[in-house]
C-alpha cells in the first residue's frame, strides 16, 4: 500500500490557488477512478477538520453552559418565590445557595479548561487568531464573573444564616447575573457559528471519471523536445565556431574573398592517380596568364596537403607551355593556427624564372577556414607575384578527419635558372 501511494498517487497544486489536482495510476481504469474519488473525499474531510479546528467542540461546550445557566435561573426564581411565600424558607434558600455555589465552582473549572483549549488553538498555523483571541478574552471575562458570583453566593449563604438579614435581594441580584451570563454565552456561540460559516469549505470540483484510453507516457513529446533542444544547441555551437573560426564556403565565395576569378572546379582533390576532370581548366589558366602578362605560373595549395606534381604537368600541357620551360619546386610552408593544429601547406609550381612576371594559381577546397588563406597573403606580400585565380575541389570527409602534426620548414625555394625538367624540394 505504501509503494502504491508513493508511485501511483500524485498530488500537485494548480498554480498559487487552493485547487489540488489528484491523480491515480493503475492498470485498471475502474480501480483508478474509484481510488481517486475516495482519496479526494478523504482529502476534503481532512481539510475541513484542519480549517474548522475545535470550533464544534467549543460550540457544544457553550450549549452546555447555556443550559446550566437556564437551569440556574429557574432555581433562583423558585428560591425567590419561596422566600417571599414562606418565612421558613431560609433552610431551602441555604440549600439552593449551596447548590449554586457548587455549580459556580464547577463552571469556573470548565471555563478555565476551555480557556486552556483556546490558548492551545492559537498556537496552530492555520487557526483563526482573531476569533480565538476574542474567545479567550470572553472566557477571561466569564471566569471573572463566575468568581464574583461565587463571592456573592458565599455572602448570600452568610446572610441566610443570619436571621436578621433578608436573602430576597441577593437572590434577585443572582437572578439578574445569571440572565446576563446566559445572554453572553448565546452571543459567543453565535460568533463562533458565524466564523465557522465564513471559513472556505473544501469540496470536489471535478470528480474522477473512467478514462476512455490509457495515459500517454509522454515519450514522443520528450523526443520532439529533445530534438528541438539538440537542434538549437547545434546551431548555437555552429554559430560560436563560425565566430571564433570564420570559414569560406563555395568557390564563388573564395574567389570574392581573394578578388580573383574561378579558373576551374574539380570533383575531388588532385592526386597522382586521379586525372583532372575539367577539360577547360588549361585554357582558362592560359587566358589568365595572358591577361595578366605573366610568363611563368606557380601552383600553390591551401588547406590539407595535396599532390600537385601531376596537376602541374597536366596544366602545363593543357596550357600549351613547352616542357623544357617547366621546372618544379615543392616545399612546405609553415602555417600557424592559434585555435588548433597546424598543417604544412604544399607549394608546387612550374616556372621559367622568378620575378614580377610570375603568376600564382591557388588550388584549394571549396570550403576552408579563413585562417588557411593567411599563408597565401604572406606569400604574395613577400614575392609580389600576381594571384591569377583559384581552382577549387570538393574536400572528402577523410580530409576533415585527418589531423597532422605541425610542420616547421623554410620558405619555398624560388627557381631562378631555367634547366631541364627537375624537381627541387626543401626539407
HELIX and SHEET records of a PDB file:
HELIX    1   1 UNK A    2  UNK A    8  1                                   7    
HELIX    2   2 UNK A   29  UNK A   52  1                                  24    
HELIX    3   3 UNK A   55  UNK A   85  1                                  31    
HELIX    4   4 UNK A   87  UNK A   89  5                                   3    
HELIX    5   5 UNK A   90  UNK A  122  1                                  33    
HELIX    6   6 UNK A  129  UNK A  161  1                                  33    
HELIX    7   7 UNK A  168  UNK A  198  1                                  31    
HELIX    8   8 UNK A  219  UNK A  244  1                                  26    
HELIX    9   9 UNK A  251  UNK A  258  1                                   8    
HELIX   10  10 UNK A  281  UNK A  292  1                                  12    
HELIX   11  11 UNK A  309  UNK A  318  1                                  10    
HELIX   12  12 UNK A  323  UNK A  325  5                                   3    
HELIX   13  13 UNK A  370  UNK A  373  5                                   4    
HELIX   14  14 UNK A  374  UNK A  383  1                                  10    
HELIX   15  15 UNK A  397  UNK A  401  1                                   5    
SHEET    1   A 2 UNK A   9  UNK A  13  0                                        
SHEET    2   A 2 UNK A  20  UNK A  24 -1                                        
SHEET    1   B 2 UNK A 247  UNK A 249  0                                        
SHEET    2   B 2 UNK A 367  UNK A 369 -1                                        
SHEET    1   C 7 UNK A 261  UNK A 266  0                                        
SHEET    2   C 7 UNK A 386  UNK A 393  1                                        
SHEET    3   C 7 UNK A 358  UNK A 365  1                                        
SHEET    4   C 7 UNK A 296  UNK A 302  1                                        
SHEET    5   C 7 UNK A 345  UNK A 351 -1                                        
SHEET    6   C 7 UNK A 327  UNK A 333 -1                                        
SHEET    7   C 7 UNK A 423  UNK A 425  1                                        
END                                                                             
